[in-house]
Amino acid sequence: MAVFSQGAREARYRVTNWREYNESLVRRGDITFWFDQDVIAAWEHEKSEWKVSRLYVYRDLAIETLLTLRELFRLPYRQTEGLGRSLAALLGANIAIPDFTSLQKRAAKMQVQIRVAPAGSQPIHVVVDGSGLKVYGEGEWKVRWHRLERRREWRKLHLAVDPKTQEIVAQVLTSDHRAEASQVEPLLNQVQQPVEKFYAAGGYDHWSVYQALARRQIAPIISLRKNARLRQHGNCAAARLPRDENLRQIRRWGPRGWKRRVGYHRRSLVETAFWRLKSSLGQTLKNRHLDNQKTEAALRCKLLNHFAHLGLPKFTWAS
């Protein structure tokens, strides 16, 4: 039973599907899932594309399979090549394993597609946020005690999560100085399903974000800044602005009341996704070049969706 403190009282939640959830955790380490017969059959490149330089030997599926194992077990490229050789030998698969330089070069050119369970034609809600992933630098302990800030570099991962299924439906990796609001349109362009509502923190309270959502007819559920003001008078003949309507509701119900009425607290599910990603696959990127890092981040998001498909814990109130 999990216990979460909330001030004077304690909120108690009980996991109701321990057996299924434990089995899903065990299945995360099942390597045969990645080396099934369909993957082995499509290992070599069909060589149907005309190319000036040397033709590819391996399909993208083969490269992605090995790179996925690399992320799952947090391996360097050379150890990934060794793992692939041992798996092919253990499974009796008559396939050649790419060398570590081929893995690194192909990773910089790959376009990884995140798998999302089909949701039908019904529109979905998305919760969006960004968080940092360290590339290199001193550890947190040395930074705290010795103030070593030199040669520390970060990347910022932006996620869009479906709060109903807890799947990542879009992701973008940028440098650490890119603002969250600037990545709203790149995220929405990746979402395949129609979006009905957009949940985000106050960092997304920019008019460019509201304009992008208005073009797609998406309702914004965005926390406003403390100094927010109305942009359009209530007696204006023009259509009401969604941001102004949110501000009027916040003034009427108060910030807590507004969050409770509009369901703003489900935005915390994107923070849960970041916690699951970092605790399962690490907080540091192994690659040094941005193109490889983008592939690395996309594969981690794809793995996290695979974990969600295997099973997630279900909670209920404990009396």
ZADO-1210 file (C-alpha; in nm, 4 decimals, padded with zeros to 6 digits):
<atoms>
<atom x="00.0000" y="00.0000" z="00.0000" code="MET" pos="1"/>
<atom x="00.1342" y="00.3398" z="-00.0986" code="ALA" pos="2"/>
<atom x="00.0880" y="00.6346" z="00.1402" code="VAL" pos="3"/>
<atom x="00.1102" y="00.9976" z="00.0221" code="PHE" pos="4"/>
<atom x="00.1052" y="01.2741" z="00.2824" code="SER" pos="5"/>
<atom x="-00.1206" y="01.5736" z="00.2201" code="GLN" pos="6"/>
<atom x="-00.0724" y="01.8166" z="00.5075" code="GLY" pos="7"/>
<atom x="-00.2739" y="01.7234" z="00.8138" code="ALA" pos="8"/>
<atom x="-00.4296" y="01.4132" z="00.6597" code="ARG" pos="9"/>
<atom x="-00.2857" y="01.1251" z="00.4636" code="GLU" pos="10"/>
<atom x="-00.4203" y="01.0098" z="00.1273" code="ALA" pos="11"/>
<atom x="-00.3894" y="00.6316" z="00.1007" code="ARG" pos="12"/>
<atom x="-00.3912" y="00.4530" z="-00.2327" code="TYR" pos="13"/>
<atom x="-00.3851" y="00.0781" z="-00.2818" code="ARG" pos="14"/>
<atom x="-00.2563" y="-00.0952" z="-00.5953" code="VAL" pos="15"/>
<atom x="-00.5312" y="-00.3299" z="-00.7135" code="THR" pos="16"/>
<atom x="-00.3447" y="-00.5226" z="-00.9874" code="ASN" pos="17"/>
<atom x="-00.0196" y="-00.6275" z="-00.8225" code="TRP" pos="18"/>
<atom x="-00.0043" y="-00.9668" z="-00.9959" code="ARG" pos="19"/>
<atom x="-00.0530" y="-00.8243" z="-01.3478" code="GLU" pos="20"/>
<atom x="00.1779" y="-00.5313" z="-01.2795" code="TYR" pos="21"/>
<atom x="00.4538" y="-00.7561" z="-01.1430" code="ASN" pos="22"/>
<atom x="00.4268" y="-00.9702" z="-01.4547" code="GLU" pos="23"/>
<atom x="00.4554" y="-00.6606" z="-01.6762" code="SER" pos="24"/>
<atom x="00.7742" y="-00.5598" z="-01.4919" code="LEU" pos="25"/>
<atom x="00.9210" y="-00.9063" z="-01.5542" code="VAL" pos="26"/>
<atom x="00.8318" y="-00.8932" z="-01.9244" code="ARG" pos="27"/>
<atom x="01.0262" y="-00.5695" z="-01.9690" code="ARG" pos="28"/>
<atom x="01.3451" y="-00.7753" z="-01.9658" code="GLY" pos="29"/>
<atom x="01.2244" y="-01.0307" z="-02.2239" code="ASP" pos="30"/>
<atom x="01.4893" y="-00.9972" z="-02.4971" code="ILE" pos="31"/>
<atom x="01.3173" y="-01.2452" z="-02.7314" code="THR" pos="32"/>
<atom x="01.0488" y="-00.9824" z="-02.7896" code="PHE" pos="33"/>
<atom x="01.2967" y="-00.7756" z="-02.9919" code="TRP" pos="34"/>
<atom x="01.4517" y="-01.0709" z="-03.1813" code="PHE" pos="35"/>
<atom x="01.1332" y="-01.2422" z="-03.2990" code="ASP" pos="36"/>
<atom x="01.1012" y="-01.4099" z="-03.6390" code="GLN" pos="37"/>
<atom x="00.9539" y="-01.1026" z="-03.8093" code="ASP" pos="38"/>
<atom x="01.2529" y="-00.8925" z="-03.7077" code="VAL" pos="39"/>
<atom x="01.5015" y="-01.1598" z="-03.8219" code="ILE" pos="40"/>
<atom x="01.3223" y="-01.2008" z="-04.1562" code="ALA" pos="41"/>
<atom x="01.3451" y="-00.8260" z="-04.2239" code="ALA" pos="42"/>
<atom x="01.7044" y="-00.7879" z="-04.1021" code="TRP" pos="43"/>
<atom x="01.8917" y="-00.7284" z="-04.4275" code="GLU" pos="44"/>
<atom x="01.8264" y="-00.4305" z="-04.6542" code="HIS" pos="45"/>
<atom x="01.6279" y="-00.5046" z="-04.9690" code="GLU" pos="46"/>
<atom x="01.8697" y="-00.2838" z="-05.1736" code="LYS" pos="47"/>
<atom x="01.5830" y="-00.1552" z="-05.3887" code="SER" pos="48"/>
<atom x="01.6760" y="00.2107" z="-05.3505" code="GLU" pos="49"/>
<atom x="01.9247" y="00.3679" z="-05.5902" code="TRP" pos="50"/>
<atom x="02.2171" y="00.5190" z="-05.4055" code="LYS" pos="51"/>
<atom x="02.5365" y="00.6855" z="-05.5302" code="VAL" pos="52"/>
<atom x="02.7549" y="00.5631" z="-05.2448" code="SER" pos="53"/>
<atom x="02.7656" y="00.2185" z="-05.0857" code="ARG" pos="54"/>
<atom x="02.4268" y="00.0546" z="-05.0359" code="LEU" pos="55"/>
<atom x="02.2963" y="-00.0137" z="-04.6883" code="TYR" pos="56"/>
<atom x="02.3456" y="-00.3696" z="-04.5663" code="VAL" pos="57"/>
<atom x="02.0924" y="-00.3596" z="-04.2812" code="TYR" pos="58"/>
<atom x="01.7390" y="-00.2272" z="-04.2701" code="ARG" pos="59"/>
<atom x="01.6371" y="00.0453" z="-04.0310" code="ASP" pos="60"/>
<atom x="01.4490" y="-00.2202" z="-03.8327" code="LEU" pos="61"/>
<atom x="01.7761" y="-00.4028" z="-03.7585" code="ALA" pos="62"/>
<atom x="01.9527" y="-00.0842" z="-03.6509" code="ILE" pos="63"/>
<atom x="01.6558" y="00.0258" z="-03.4390" code="GLU" pos="64"/>
<atom x="01.6359" y="-00.3151" z="-03.2688" code="THR" pos="65"/>
<atom x="01.9982" y="-00.2998" z="-03.1578" code="LEU" pos="66"/>
<atom x="01.9717" y="00.0648" z="-03.0547" code="LEU" pos="67"/>
<atom x="01.6616" y="-00.0201" z="-02.8516" code="THR" pos="68"/>
<atom x="01.8551" y="-00.2902" z="-02.6659" code="LEU" pos="69"/>
<atom x="02.1297" y="-00.0350" z="-02.6131" code="ARG" pos="70"/>
<atom x="01.8836" y="00.1993" z="-02.4392" code="GLU" pos="71"/>
<atom x="01.7197" y="-00.0811" z="-02.2449" code="LEU" pos="72"/>
<atom x="02.0483" y="-00.1982" z="-02.0921" code="PHE" pos="73"/>
<atom x="02.2307" y="00.1396" z="-02.1055" code="ARG" pos="74"/>
<atom x="02.5217" y="00.0107" z="-02.3139" code="LEU" pos="75"/>
<atom x="02.7924" y="00.1832" z="-02.5197" code="PRO" pos="76"/>
<atom x="02.7993" y="00.1079" z="-02.8934" code="TYR" pos="77"/>
<atom x="03.0747" y="-00.1545" z="-02.8711" code="ARG" pos="78"/>
<atom x="02.8969" y="-00.3524" z="-02.5999" code="GLN" pos="79"/>
<atom x="02.5775" y="-00.3278" z="-02.8058" code="THR" pos="80"/>
<atom x="02.7538" y="-00.4980" z="-03.0942" code="GLU" pos="81"/>
<atom x="02.8715" y="-00.7716" z="-02.8577" code="GLY" pos="82"/>
<atom x="02.5221" y="-00.8187" z="-02.7144" code="LEU" pos="83"/>
<atom x="02.3791" y="-00.8511" z="-03.0644" code="GLY" pos="84"/>
<atom x="02.6340" y="-01.1172" z="-03.1573" code="ARG" pos="85"/>
<atom x="02.5636" y="-01.3214" z="-02.8443" code="SER" pos="86"/>
<atom x="02.1862" y="-01.3011" z="-02.8918" code="LEU" pos="87"/>
<atom x="02.2101" y="-01.4082" z="-03.2541" code="ALA" pos="88"/>
<atom x="02.4224" y="-01.7060" z="-03.1491" code="ALA" pos="89"/>
<atom x="02.1922" y="-01.8045" z="-02.8612" code="LEU" pos="90"/>
<atom x="01.8801" y="-01.7809" z="-03.0790" code="LEU" pos="91"/>
<atom x="02.0453" y="-01.9640" z="-03.3708" code="GLY" pos="92"/>
<atom x="01.9698" y="-01.6739" z="-03.6041" code="ALA" pos="93"/>
<atom x="02.1786" y="-01.6655" z="-03.9214" code="ASN" pos="94"/>
<atom x="02.2156" y="-01.2866" z="-03.9290" code="ILE" pos="95"/>
<atom x="02.5132" y="-01.0528" z="-03.9318" code="ALA" pos="96"/>
<atom x="02.5382" y="-00.7862" z="-03.6589" code="ILE" pos="97"/>
<atom x="02.6328" y="-00.4279" z="-03.7574" code="PRO" pos="98"/>
<atom x="02.9589" y="-00.2998" z="-03.6146" code="ASP" pos="99"/>
<atom x="02.9557" y="-00.0176" z="-03.3622" code="PHE" pos="100"/>
<atom x="03.0541" y="00.2522" z="-03.6132" code="THR" pos="101"/>
<atom x="02.7612" y="00.1590" z="-03.8398" code="SER" pos="102"/>
<atom x="02.5259" y="00.1812" z="-03.5424" code="LEU" pos="103"/>
<atom x="02.6529" y="00.5272" z="-03.4540" code="GLN" pos="104"/>
<atom x="02.6337" y="00.6619" z="-03.8098" code="LYS" pos="105"/>
<atom x="02.2905" y="00.5179" z="-03.8843" code="ARG" pos="106"/>
<atom x="02.1541" y="00.6435" z="-03.5514" code="ALA" pos="107"/>
<atom x="02.2254" y="01.0022" z="-03.6566" code="ALA" pos="108"/>
<atom x="02.0017" y="00.9620" z="-03.9653" code="LYS" pos="109"/>
<atom x="01.7116" y="00.7601" z="-03.8246" code="MET" pos="110"/>
<atom x="01.3538" y="00.8820" z="-03.7930" code="GLN" pos="111"/>
<atom x="01.2015" y="00.6885" z="-03.5047" code="VAL" pos="112"/>
<atom x="00.8224" y="00.6610" z="-03.5026" code="GLN" pos="113"/>
<atom x="00.6611" y="00.6330" z="-03.1594" code="ILE" pos="114"/>
<atom x="00.4010" y="00.3584" z="-03.1373" code="ARG" pos="115"/>
<atom x="00.0672" y="00.4647" z="-02.9929" code="VAL" pos="116"/>
<atom x="-00.2268" y="00.2330" z="-02.9312" code="ALA" pos="117"/>
<atom x="-00.5122" y="00.3119" z="-03.1734" code="PRO" pos="118"/>
<atom x="-00.7648" y="00.5424" z="-03.0084" code="ALA" pos="119"/>
<atom x="-01.0255" y="00.5494" z="-03.2838" code="GLY" pos="120"/>
<atom x="-01.1731" y="00.8716" z="-03.4115" code="SER" pos="121"/>
<atom x="-01.2422" y="01.0226" z="-03.0698" code="GLN" pos="122"/>
<atom x="-01.0320" y="01.3319" z="-02.9889" code="PRO" pos="123"/>
<atom x="-00.7787" y="01.3013" z="-02.7099" code="ILE" pos="124"/>
<atom x="-00.6424" y="01.5319" z="-02.4417" code="HIS" pos="125"/>
<atom x="-00.2699" y="01.6026" z="-02.4138" code="VAL" pos="126"/>
<atom x="-00.0586" y="01.7225" z="-02.1212" code="VAL" pos="127"/>
<atom x="00.2691" y="01.8907" z="-02.2153" code="VAL" pos="128"/>
<atom x="00.5885" y="01.9800" z="-02.0316" code="ASP" pos="129"/>
<atom x="00.9671" y="01.9818" z="-02.0681" code="GLY" pos="130"/>
<atom x="01.2531" y="01.8492" z="-01.8567" code="SER" pos="131"/>
<atom x="01.6309" y="01.8340" z="-01.8774" code="GLY" pos="132"/>
<atom x="01.8588" y="01.5416" z="-01.9614" code="LEU" pos="133"/>
<atom x="02.2286" y="01.5751" z="-01.8819" code="LYS" pos="134"/>
<atom x="02.4847" y="01.5136" z="-02.1547" code="VAL" pos="135"/>
<atom x="02.8069" y="01.5359" z="-01.9562" code="TYR" pos="136"/>
<atom x="02.9547" y="01.7170" z="-01.6594" code="GLY" pos="137"/>
<atom x="03.0331" y="01.6706" z="-01.2922" code="GLU" pos="138"/>
<atom x="02.7959" y="01.4743" z="-01.0722" code="GLY" pos="139"/>
<atom x="02.5304" y="01.6411" z="-00.8623" code="GLU" pos="140"/>
<atom x="02.7210" y="01.5725" z="-00.5381" code="TRP" pos="141"/>
<atom x="03.0371" y="01.7520" z="-00.6537" code="LYS" pos="142"/>
<atom x="02.8310" y="02.0411" z="-00.7894" code="VAL" pos="143"/>
<atom x="02.6562" y="02.0819" z="-00.4570" code="ARG" pos="144"/>
<atom x="02.9679" y="02.0740" z="-00.2409" code="TRP" pos="145"/>
<atom x="03.2386" y="02.2155" z="-00.4682" code="HIS" pos="146"/>
<atom x="03.0312" y="02.4360" z="-00.7038" code="ARG" pos="147"/>
<atom x="03.1780" y="02.2782" z="-01.0150" code="LEU" pos="148"/>
<atom x="02.9702" y="02.4307" z="-01.2915" code="GLU" pos="149"/>
<atom x="03.2181" y="02.4126" z="-01.5790" code="ARG" pos="150"/>
<atom x="03.1692" y="02.1832" z="-01.8783" code="ARG" pos="151"/>
<atom x="02.8138" y="02.0913" z="-01.7913" code="ARG" pos="152"/>
<atom x="02.5770" y="02.0511" z="-02.0831" code="GLU" pos="153"/>
<atom x="02.2075" y="01.9634" z="-02.0895" code="TRP" pos="154"/>
<atom x="01.9349" y="01.8904" z="-02.3415" code="ARG" pos="155"/>
<atom x="01.5673" y="01.9602" z="-02.2929" code="LYS" pos="156"/>
<atom x="01.3117" y="01.6907" z="-02.3724" code="LEU" pos="157"/>
<atom x="00.9576" y="01.8105" z="-02.4503" code="HIS" pos="158"/>
<atom x="00.6763" y="01.5556" z="-02.4144" code="LEU" pos="159"/>
<atom x="00.3072" y="01.5404" z="-02.4981" code="ALA" pos="160"/>
<atom x="00.1266" y="01.2665" z="-02.3029" code="VAL" pos="161"/>
<atom x="-00.2234" y="01.1261" z="-02.3345" code="ASP" pos="162"/>
<atom x="-00.3543" y="01.1346" z="-01.9742" code="PRO" pos="163"/>
<atom x="-00.6042" y="00.8555" z="-02.0426" code="LYS" pos="164"/>
<atom x="-00.3521" y="00.5936" z="-02.1582" code="THR" pos="165"/>
<atom x="-00.0343" y="00.7602" z="-02.0174" code="GLN" pos="166"/>
<atom x="00.1305" y="00.7103" z="-02.3557" code="GLU" pos="167"/>
<atom x="00.3758" y="00.9578" z="-02.5054" code="ILE" pos="168"/>
<atom x="00.2137" y="01.0803" z="-02.8267" code="VAL" pos="169"/>
<atom x="00.4853" y="01.3308" z="-02.9262" code="ALA" pos="170"/>
<atom x="00.8408" y="01.4238" z="-02.8259" code="GLN" pos="171"/>
<atom x="01.1016" y="01.6818" z="-02.9252" code="VAL" pos="172"/>
<atom x="01.4611" y="01.7111" z="-02.8031" code="LEU" pos="173"/>
<atom x="01.6222" y="02.0564" z="-02.8126" code="THR" pos="174"/>
<atom x="01.9081" y="02.2469" z="-02.6553" code="SER" pos="175"/>
<atom x="01.8554" y="02.3541" z="-02.2958" code="ASP" pos="176"/>
<atom x="01.7928" y="02.7218" z="-02.3771" code="HIS" pos="177"/>
<atom x="01.4873" y="02.6611" z="-02.5951" code="ARG" pos="178"/>
<atom x="01.1651" y="02.7695" z="-02.4238" code="ALA" pos="179"/>
<atom x="00.8832" y="02.5199" z="-02.3742" code="GLU" pos="180"/>
<atom x="00.6322" y="02.7431" z="-02.5531" code="ALA" pos="181"/>
<atom x="00.8384" y="02.7388" z="-02.8729" code="SER" pos="182"/>
<atom x="00.7911" y="02.3615" z="-02.9094" code="GLN" pos="183"/>
<atom x="00.4114" y="02.3478" z="-02.8946" code="VAL" pos="184"/>
<atom x="00.3596" y="02.3395" z="-03.2709" code="GLU" pos="185"/>
<atom x="00.6330" y="02.0773" z="-03.3354" code="PRO" pos="186"/>
<atom x="00.4672" y="01.8578" z="-03.0718" code="LEU" pos="187"/>
<atom x="00.1167" y="01.9032" z="-03.2082" code="LEU" pos="188"/>
<atom x="00.2384" y="01.8292" z="-03.5607" code="ASN" pos="189"/>
<atom x="00.3426" y="01.4825" z="-03.4431" code="GLN" pos="190"/>
<atom x="00.0116" y="01.3918" z="-03.2781" code="VAL" pos="191"/>
<atom x="-00.1826" y="01.1671" z="-03.5153" code="GLN" pos="192"/>
<atom x="-00.5171" y="01.1813" z="-03.3348" code="GLN" pos="193"/>
<atom x="-00.7367" y="01.4919" z="-03.3136" code="PRO" pos="194"/>
<atom x="-00.6747" y="01.6876" z="-02.9921" code="VAL" pos="195"/>
<atom x="-00.9577" y="01.8373" z="-02.7872" code="GLU" pos="196"/>
<atom x="-00.7837" y="01.9886" z="-02.4814" code="LYS" pos="197"/>
<atom x="-00.4288" y="02.1035" z="-02.4089" code="PHE" pos="198"/>
<atom x="-00.3039" y="02.1029" z="-02.0460" code="TYR" pos="199"/>
<atom x="00.0136" y="02.2900" z="-01.9562" code="ALA" pos="200"/>
<atom x="00.1832" y="02.4878" z="-01.6800" code="ALA" pos="201"/>
<atom x="00.2316" y="02.8631" z="-01.6629" code="GLY" pos="202"/>
<atom x="00.5466" y="02.8449" z="-01.8749" code="GLY" pos="203"/>
<atom x="00.3183" y="02.7949" z="-02.1764" code="TYR" pos="204"/>
<atom x="00.1177" y="03.1112" z="-02.1041" code="ASP" pos="205"/>
<atom x="00.2178" y="03.2856" z="-02.4287" code="HIS" pos="206"/>
<atom x="-00.0049" y="03.4300" z="-02.6974" code="TRP" pos="207"/>
<atom x="00.1813" y="03.2321" z="-02.9638" code="SER" pos="208"/>
<atom x="00.0678" y="02.9132" z="-02.7885" code="VAL" pos="209"/>
<atom x="-00.2958" y="03.0282" z="-02.7765" code="TYR" pos="210"/>
<atom x="-00.2822" y="03.1214" z="-03.1448" code="GLN" pos="211"/>
<atom x="-00.1414" y="02.7806" z="-03.2380" code="ALA" pos="212"/>
<atom x="-00.4165" y="02.6091" z="-03.0366" code="LEU" pos="213"/>
<atom x="-00.6859" y="02.8322" z="-03.1874" code="ALA" pos="214"/>
<atom x="-00.5817" y="02.7361" z="-03.5409" code="ARG" pos="215"/>
<atom x="-00.6360" y="02.3722" z="-03.4466" code="ARG" pos="216"/>
<atom x="-00.9524" y="02.4410" z="-03.2439" code="GLN" pos="217"/>
<atom x="-00.7962" y="02.3028" z="-02.9242" code="ILE" pos="218"/>
<atom x="-00.9212" y="02.4228" z="-02.5859" code="ALA" pos="219"/>
<atom x="-00.6325" y="02.5565" z="-02.3704" code="PRO" pos="220"/>
<atom x="-00.6178" y="02.4556" z="-02.0029" code="ILE" pos="221"/>
<atom x="-00.3090" y="02.6563" z="-01.9095" code="ILE" pos="222"/>
<atom x="-00.2197" y="02.7991" z="-01.5703" code="SER" pos="223"/>
<atom x="-00.1856" y="03.1782" z="-01.5953" code="LEU" pos="224"/>
<atom x="00.0847" y="03.4003" z="-01.4544" code="ARG" pos="225"/>
<atom x="00.0237" y="03.5993" z="-01.1362" code="LYS" pos="226"/>
<atom x="00.0291" y="03.9306" z="-01.3236" code="ASN" pos="227"/>
<atom x="-00.2081" y="03.8131" z="-01.5982" code="ALA" pos="228"/>
<atom x="-00.4483" y="04.0752" z="-01.7326" code="ARG" pos="229"/>
<atom x="-00.7464" y="04.0729" z="-01.9646" code="LEU" pos="230"/>
<atom x="-00.6575" y="04.1488" z="-02.3234" code="ARG" pos="231"/>
<atom x="-01.0101" y="04.2088" z="-02.4543" code="GLN" pos="232"/>
<atom x="-01.2938" y="04.3893" z="-02.2767" code="HIS" pos="233"/>
<atom x="-01.5991" y="04.1828" z="-02.1921" code="GLY" pos="234"/>
<atom x="-01.8322" y="04.4183" z="-02.3846" code="ASN" pos="235"/>
<atom x="-01.6314" y="04.3787" z="-02.7046" code="CYS" pos="236"/>
<atom x="-01.8319" y="04.2463" z="-03.0005" code="ALA" pos="237"/>
<atom x="-01.5511" y="04.0120" z="-03.1026" code="ALA" pos="238"/>
<atom x="-01.5435" y="03.6480" z="-02.9979" code="ALA" pos="239"/>
<atom x="-01.4239" y="03.5814" z="-02.6438" code="ARG" pos="240"/>
<atom x="-01.0576" y="03.4878" z="-02.6043" code="LEU" pos="241"/>
<atom x="-00.9991" y="03.1529" z="-02.4276" code="PRO" pos="242"/>
<atom x="-00.7209" y="03.3003" z="-02.2136" code="ARG" pos="243"/>
<atom x="-00.9445" y="03.5831" z="-02.0958" code="ASP" pos="244"/>
<atom x="-01.2174" y="03.3326" z="-02.0119" code="GLU" pos="245"/>
<atom x="-00.9713" y="03.1285" z="-01.8048" code="ASN" pos="246"/>
<atom x="-00.8657" y="03.4436" z="-01.6204" code="LEU" pos="247"/>
<atom x="-01.2269" y="03.5370" z="-01.5444" code="ARG" pos="248"/>
<atom x="-01.2906" y="03.1867" z="-01.4104" code="GLN" pos="249"/>
<atom x="-00.9787" y="03.2024" z="-01.1931" code="ILE" pos="250"/>
<atom x="-01.0930" y="03.5343" z="-01.0470" code="ARG" pos="251"/>
<atom x="-01.4399" y="03.3926" z="-00.9865" code="ARG" pos="252"/>
<atom x="-01.3464" y="03.0548" z="-00.8360" code="TRP" pos="253"/>
<atom x="-00.9920" y="03.1162" z="-00.7160" code="GLY" pos="254"/>
<atom x="-00.6824" y="02.9314" z="-00.8470" code="PRO" pos="255"/>
<atom x="-00.7562" y="02.6108" z="-00.6533" code="ARG" pos="256"/>
<atom x="-01.1207" y="02.6105" z="-00.7435" code="GLY" pos="257"/>
<atom x="-01.0395" y="02.6672" z="-01.1115" code="TRP" pos="258"/>
<atom x="-00.7889" y="02.3822" z="-01.1164" code="LYS" pos="259"/>
<atom x="-01.0382" y="02.1491" z="-00.9529" code="ARG" pos="260"/>
<atom x="-01.3245" y="02.2412" z="-01.1871" code="ARG" pos="261"/>
<atom x="-01.1292" y="02.2160" z="-01.5137" code="VAL" pos="262"/>
<atom x="-00.9309" y="01.9055" z="-01.4131" code="GLY" pos="263"/>
<atom x="-00.5975" y="02.0845" z="-01.4304" code="TYR" pos="264"/>
<atom x="-00.4314" y="01.8411" z="-01.1893" code="HIS" pos="265"/>
<atom x="-00.4139" y="01.5718" z="-01.4557" code="ARG" pos="266"/>
<atom x="-00.1227" y="01.7760" z="-01.5915" code="ARG" pos="267"/>
<atom x="00.0907" y="01.6016" z="-01.3281" code="SER" pos="268"/>
<atom x="00.0766" y="01.2862" z="-01.5427" code="LEU" pos="269"/>
<atom x="00.3412" y="01.4300" z="-01.7751" code="VAL" pos="270"/>
<atom x="00.5680" y="01.4721" z="-01.4712" code="GLU" pos="271"/>
<atom x="00.4964" y="01.1073" z="-01.3895" code="THR" pos="272"/>
<atom x="00.6048" y="01.0168" z="-01.7433" code="ALA" pos="273"/>
<atom x="00.9331" y="01.2010" z="-01.6940" code="PHE" pos="274"/>
<atom x="00.9885" y="01.0201" z="-01.3637" code="TRP" pos="275"/>
<atom x="00.9218" y="00.6821" z="-01.5255" code="ARG" pos="276"/>
<atom x="01.1536" y="00.7624" z="-01.8152" code="LEU" pos="277"/>
<atom x="01.4434" y="00.8823" z="-01.5998" code="LYS" pos="278"/>
<atom x="01.4128" y="00.6111" z="-01.3351" code="SER" pos="279"/>
<atom x="01.3872" y="00.3305" z="-01.5936" code="SER" pos="280"/>
<atom x="01.6274" y="00.4509" z="-01.8640" code="LEU" pos="281"/>
<atom x="01.8526" y="00.7028" z="-01.6924" code="GLY" pos="282"/>
<atom x="01.8850" y="01.0798" z="-01.6601" code="GLN" pos="283"/>
<atom x="02.1918" y="01.1173" z="-01.8822" code="THR" pos="284"/>
<atom x="02.2224" y="01.0938" z="-02.2608" code="LEU" pos="285"/>
<atom x="02.5065" y="00.8699" z="-02.3773" code="LYS" pos="286"/>
<atom x="02.5646" y="01.0364" z="-02.7159" code="ASN" pos="287"/>
<atom x="02.7515" y="01.3635" z="-02.7596" code="ARG" pos="288"/>
<atom x="02.6030" y="01.4808" z="-03.0925" code="HIS" pos="289"/>
<atom x="02.2521" y="01.6251" z="-03.1147" code="LEU" pos="290"/>
<atom x="02.1367" y="01.4081" z="-03.4085" code="ASP" pos="291"/>
<atom x="02.2274" y="01.0906" z="-03.2195" code="ASN" pos="292"/>
<atom x="02.0741" y="01.2309" z="-02.9025" code="GLN" pos="293"/>
<atom x="01.7419" y="01.2881" z="-03.0804" code="LYS" pos="294"/>
<atom x="01.7325" y="00.9231" z="-03.1850" code="THR" pos="295"/>
<atom x="01.8298" y="00.8185" z="-02.8323" code="GLU" pos="296"/>
<atom x="01.5491" y="01.0236" z="-02.6755" code="ALA" pos="297"/>
<atom x="01.2922" y="00.8969" z="-02.9280" code="ALA" pos="298"/>
<atom x="01.3873" y="00.5348" z="-02.8583" code="LEU" pos="299"/>
<atom x="01.3486" y="00.5941" z="-02.4848" code="ARG" pos="300"/>
<atom x="00.9993" y="00.7331" z="-02.5408" code="CYS" pos="301"/>
<atom x="00.9143" y="00.4353" z="-02.7604" code="LYS" pos="302"/>
<atom x="01.0390" y="00.1999" z="-02.4882" code="LEU" pos="303"/>
<atom x="00.8318" y="00.3803" z="-02.2272" code="LEU" pos="304"/>
<atom x="00.5200" y="00.3325" z="-02.4404" code="ASN" pos="305"/>
<atom x="00.6073" y="-00.0354" z="-02.4713" code="HIS" pos="306"/>
<atom x="00.6249" y="-00.0570" z="-02.0916" code="PHE" pos="307"/>
<atom x="00.2826" y="00.1129" z="-02.0708" code="ALA" pos="308"/>
<atom x="00.1383" y="-00.1423" z="-02.3148" code="HIS" pos="309"/>
<atom x="00.2697" y="-00.4263" z="-02.0993" code="LEU" pos="310"/>
<atom x="00.0854" y="-00.2888" z="-01.7969" code="GLY" pos="311"/>
<atom x="00.0653" y="-00.0054" z="-01.5475" code="LEU" pos="312"/>
<atom x="-00.0374" y="-00.0045" z="-01.1804" code="PRO" pos="313"/>
<atom x="-00.4017" y="00.0708" z="-01.1023" code="LYS" pos="314"/>
<atom x="-00.4833" y="00.2579" z="-00.7821" code="PHE" pos="315"/>
<atom x="-00.7900" y="00.2889" z="-00.5641" code="THR" pos="316"/>
<atom x="-00.8682" y="00.4614" z="-00.2368" code="TRP" pos="317"/>
<atom x="-00.7854" y="00.2540" z="00.0703" code="ALA" pos="318"/>
<atom x="-01.0475" y="00.2803" z="00.3447" code="SER" pos="319"/>
</atoms>
